Structures are given as C-alpha cells and as structure tokens.
C-alpha cells in the first residue's frame, strides 16, 4: 500500500497567501481585496475554524461565528449564504440579519439542538422562533451523538440512543410545524440510509427531513449516489462535500477535500437533489482537518453494524481502491499560518468549483 503523501506549503507560500488572499479580510471589518464572482453555494461555519481563531487572536472581542459576522464573511468570499448557530436573537438583531441577507441575496440556515426532553422544549422553541424571524430556510440538527462505530461499544447503547433520537424528533415536530421552519436532520455517521428514512416515515411531518451530507454515509458502507437518492425526497438542506479516499491497514481513510478533488460524483448528486427539490440550498461543509479513520476491518467497527451484508463492505473497499488518491491533507503537521492558509484555499477552491463546474451560480 502506498504511503500517504503530506502536502507541503513553504513558509514563503504560506505568508504570501495570507497576505494576498482575496478570500477574506485579515482583520474584522476590513473589506475584501477584490470582489469575487458569487456562487449559490453557502458555507457551514465549521469551514472557518482556523480563521476564527486567527481573528480572535487579533481581537478577542470579535467572534467570526456570531451570525452577523459570519454572514458578512460569506458575502465577502462570494458564498451564497450561511448555515450558522443563531441562538436566540433580539427582534432588532433578527431584523438586521434578515435585512442584510435580503439586501445581498444570501440565504440563512440555522444550526440547532433538538429538545433533549420536555423541559428543553422552551429553549428549542425560542431558537426556532429566531430562525423564523430571520427567514431561515431550514434548521440543521443531529440526533445521535458521535460516529456510530466510535461512540458505541454495545449494541444496546446504540439502540437506546436511536430511541432517544426518535423521542427528540417527536418533541421537535410540533414546534417546527408551528414556526414553519423545516428541521433538517443530518446523516451524521449515525444511522444507515434505510434506518433514517424509516424514522422520517415514522415522524411523518413535512417539517422533519434531511440535511443530506454527501460524504458521511460512506463511512457506514453506503453507496454515495444511493444515499443522495434515498434522502433527496426528504431534503431540506445539503452539506456538499467531497472526500479523498485511501486504504490503510484497518480500513480506509476519509478526508474532506476541496470540491472536485475527491472521489465523489458531485455533478450527479447535485442533479439528483435539484430535480427532487429545485429550491434547495447547498452549503459547503469542508472541515480542514486530518483524515478520519474508518476501521471497517476491525471487530469493534461491527458492534452496531452486524446486519450489513459483506457485499457492501466489498463494494466500499473496491470503491476506495478505484478512487484512491494521495492528496489527503494532514493538517496537524502544519504550522498555524499554514493551517489558516490551507483552510482559506480549501474554501476558495470549493466555491470556484461550485460556480464553474456545478452551475451553482448566483445571479448578479
């Protein structure tokens, strides 16, 4: 098996990219150096973790993840909108955010936690009220903690988490329906496609559906295109991502990579989703980090997946072999400056690909 290649960025290149980057201003409030052509592809706030830290070091009072700041950031880099934690905003803050989004033709999606129990419904209600006030297109959420094959050492524990996730959605559905804000549940390396679709069918609400993550379910040995087909009728939101793939001794590596540079058929995925939901928004969720290990050749991996047919493991490993690459990014080996540079470049390349190759074009 070929050894993974670590991308190297020279110090001169790193400093040059940071100094001359057109992706984002170096300090809060500074205008972008050039106006980039817009794309309809928005950003999930997790795309900008290193830049957030850099800006906080420059000004501890500034948080890039604050809704107004992040939406302004999305506009500056040429993105079409944002998926961001809104929390509970005042009427004035909500009106200002909504007006800014409307003025610049940007969409807003919220990130929320579902109600953990009946006592938590009031908190959830307040967050969805804010989402409605800013005209959020959807609110993304997750219902089961952690990656299934890492989080649970016993099948019984996983089944309990699944039952709890169902209860949370049962509590959330009336609130989402009252505020008319669709709740988009991400396939978060937790349930396989058929399990999640069965849950949606059980809840049976037009306001409970999917945040379709185009890469996550591959870690559960699902076919990427079939995942998109399964969730498309339920889609309220999309996490668009590409994945670099490589075998390792215990399974395979799964790495976020700029759109168009990995092993996923993004053009087919976008076509399927737009056909099912013509007005759906696409958000880039590219987390600049080391590759994730999917240890599908270990006994522990199968603790909660014993019913998955062997042919699906074989198909997945063959897919990895056929689409294997050496362009995985090992971020922990980079300096702080290189990490920020790489993150900015990942976002910029993805936005350009979405605009130029996926026809996710924002009208002038």
Residue pairs with C-beta under 8 A, 6 or more apart in sequence:
1 247
1 248
1 249
2 326
4 246
4 253
4 291
4 326
4 328
4 330
5 326
5 327
5 328
6 330
6 333
7 327
7 329
7 330
7 342
9 17
9 334
9 338
9 341
9 342
11 335
11 337
13 341
14 335
14 337
14 338
14 341
15 337
17 341
17 344
17 345
18 26
18 337
18 340
18 341
18 344
19 26
20 33
21 33
21 341
21 344
21 348
22 32
22 33
22 34
22 36
22 348
23 32
23 36
23 77
23 344
23 345
23 347
23 348
24 32
24 51
24 73
24 76
24 77
24 344
25 31
25 32
25 33
25 76
26 58
27 55
27 58
27 59
28 55
28 58
28 59
28 62
28 69
31 76
32 76
32 77
35 78
36 77
36 78
36 351
37 78
37 355
38 78
38 79
38 80
38 105
38 355
38 361
38 362
38 364
39 78
39 79
39 80
39 351
39 352
39 354
39 355
39 360
39 361
39 362
40 80
40 81
40 281
40 282
40 354
40 360
40 361
40 362
41 79
41 80
41 240
41 282
41 283
41 284
41 350
41 351
41 354
41 355
41 358
41 360
42 74
42 79
42 80
42 81
42 82
42 83
42 106
42 107
42 109
42 281
42 282
42 283
42 284
43 70
43 73
43 74
43 77
43 79
43 81
43 82
43 83
43 283
43 284
43 347
44 82
44 83
44 84
44 111
44 239
44 283
44 284
44 285
45 64
45 65
45 70
45 82
45 83
45 84
45 85
45 111
46 285
46 287
47 284
47 285
47 286
47 287
47 288
47 343
47 346
47 347
48 64
48 65
48 70
48 73
48 343
48 347
49 287
49 288
49 343
50 288
50 336
50 339
50 340
50 343
51 64
51 340
51 343
51 344
52 63
52 64
52 65
54 336
54 340
55 62
55 64
56 62
56 63
56 64
62 69
63 69
64 70
64 73
65 84
65 85
67 82
67 84
67 85
67 86
67 87
67 89
67 93
67 97
67 134
68 93
68 96
68 97
68 100
70 82
70 84
71 81
71 82
71 84
71 97
71 100
71 101
71 106
71 108
72 100
74 80
74 81
74 82
74 106
75 104
75 106
77 347
77 348
77 351
78 351
78 355
78 362
79 106
79 284
79 351
80 105
80 106
80 107
80 281
80 360
80 362
81 101
81 106
81 107
81 108
81 109
81 281
81 283
82 106
82 107
82 108
82 109
82 283
83 109
83 110
83 111
83 140
83 237
83 283
83 285
84 108
84 109
84 110
84 111
85 110
85 111
85 112
86 97
86 108
86 110
86 111
86 112
86 127
86 130
86 131
86 134
86 136
87 127
87 130
88 126
88 127
88 129
88 130
89 97
89 130
89 133
89 134
91 133
94 130
94 133
94 134
95 133
97 108
97 134
98 108
98 133
98 134
98 135
100 106
101 107
101 108
101 134
101 135
102 135
105 362
105 363
107 137
107 281
108 134
108 135
108 136
108 137
109 136
109 137
109 138
109 139
109 140
109 184
109 237
109 281
109 283
110 127
110 128
110 130
110 131
110 134
110 136
110 138
110 139
110 140
110 181
111 139
111 140
111 141
112 124
112 127
112 128
112 131
112 139
112 140
112 141
112 183
113 124
113 127
113 141
114 124
114 141
114 143
114 165
114 168
114 169
114 171
114 172
114 183
115 121
115 123
115 124
115 168
115 171
115 172
115 175
116 168
117 171
118 171
121 171
121 175
124 171
124 172
124 175
125 175
125 179
127 139
128 139
128 175
128 176
128 179
128 181
129 179
131 139
131 179
131 181
132 179
132 180
132 181
136 181
137 182
137 236
137 237
137 281
138 181
138 182
138 183
138 184
138 211
138 236
138 237
138 281
139 176
139 181
139 182
139 183
139 184
140 184
140 185
140 186
140 211
140 237
140 239
141 172
141 183
141 184
141 185
141 186
141 211
142 185
142 186
142 188
142 190
143 164
143 165
143 166
143 168
143 169
143 185
143 190
144 151
144 161
144 162
144 165
144 188
144 190
144 191
145 151
145 161
146 152
146 190
147 188
147 189
147 190
147 219
147 292
148 158
148 189
148 190
148 191
148 220
148 304
148 305
149 189
149 219
149 220
149 294
149 295
149 296
149 300
149 301
149 303
149 304
149 305
151 158
151 161
152 158
152 161
152 303
152 304
153 300
153 303
154 303
155 303
155 304
155 306
158 303
158 304
162 191
162 195
165 190
165 199
166 199
166 202
166 203
169 183
169 185
169 199
169 203
169 208
170 203
172 183
172 208
173 183
173 203
173 205
173 207
173 208
176 182
176 183
176 205
176 207
176 208
177 205
177 206
177 207
180 207
181 207
182 206
182 207
182 208
182 209
182 236
182 237
183 207
183 208
183 209
183 236
184 209
184 210
184 211
184 235
184 236
184 237
185 196
185 200
185 208
185 209
185 210
185 211
186 210
186 211
186 213
186 216
186 239
187 193
187 196
187 210
187 211
187 212
187 213
187 216
187 217
187 227
187 231
188 213
188 216
189 216
189 217
189 219
189 220
191 199
192 217
192 220
192 222
192 305
192 308
193 217
193 222
193 226
193 227
193 230
193 231
194 230
196 210
196 231
197 230
197 231
197 234
200 208
200 209
200 210
200 234
209 234
209 235
209 236
210 231
210 234
210 235
210 236
210 237
211 235
211 236
211 237
211 238
211 239
212 227
212 228
212 231
212 232
212 235
212 237
212 238
212 239
212 273
213 238
213 239
213 241
213 285
214 224
214 227
214 228
214 238
214 239
214 240
214 241
214 242
214 264
214 266
214 269
215 224
215 239
215 241
215 242
215 243
215 254
215 256
215 264
216 239
217 224
217 227
218 224
218 227
218 243
218 254
218 316
219 254
219 292
219 294
220 305
220 308
221 296
221 305
221 308
221 312
221 313
221 315
221 316
222 312
223 315
223 319
224 264
224 265
224 269
225 265
225 268
225 269
225 272
228 268
228 269
228 272
228 273
229 272
232 272
232 273
232 275
232 276
232 277
233 276
235 273
235 276
235 277
235 280
236 277
236 280
237 280
237 281
237 283
238 273
238 280
238 281
238 282
238 283
239 283
239 284
239 285
240 259
240 266
240 269
240 270
240 282
240 283
240 284
240 285
240 354
241 256
241 259
241 264
241 284
241 285
241 286
242 256
242 257
242 258
242 259
242 260
242 261
242 262
242 263
242 264
242 266
242 286
242 350
243 254
243 255
243 256
243 257
243 262
243 263
243 264
244 253
244 254
244 255
244 256
244 257
244 261
244 262
244 263
244 291
244 325
244 327
244 328
244 329
245 252
245 253
245 254
245 255
245 262
245 263
245 319
245 320
245 323
245 324
245 325
246 252
246 253
246 255
246 291
246 320
246 324
246 325
246 326
246 328
247 253
247 317
247 320
247 321
247 324
248 293
249 297
250 293
250 295
250 296
250 297
250 298
251 293
251 294
251 295
251 296
251 297
251 298
251 301
252 294
252 296
252 316
252 317
252 320
253 291
253 292
253 293
253 294
253 328
254 291
254 292
254 293
254 294
255 262
255 290
255 291
255 292
255 328
255 329
256 285
256 286
256 287
256 288
256 289
256 329
256 346
257 286
257 327
257 328
257 329
257 346
258 286
258 345
258 346
258 349
258 350
258 353
259 266
259 284
259 286
259 349
259 350
259 353
259 354
259 357
259 358
260 266
260 349
260 350
260 353
260 357
261 325
261 327
261 349
262 323
262 325
263 319
263 320
263 323
263 324
263 325
266 358
267 357
267 358
270 282
270 358
270 359
270 360
273 280
273 282
274 280
282 354
282 360
284 347
284 350
284 351
284 354
286 346
286 347
286 350
288 329
288 331
288 339
288 342
288 343
288 346
289 329
289 331
290 329
290 330
290 331
290 332
291 328
291 329
291 330
294 301
295 301
296 313
296 316
296 317
302 308
329 342
329 346
331 339
331 342
334 342
354 360
355 361
355 362
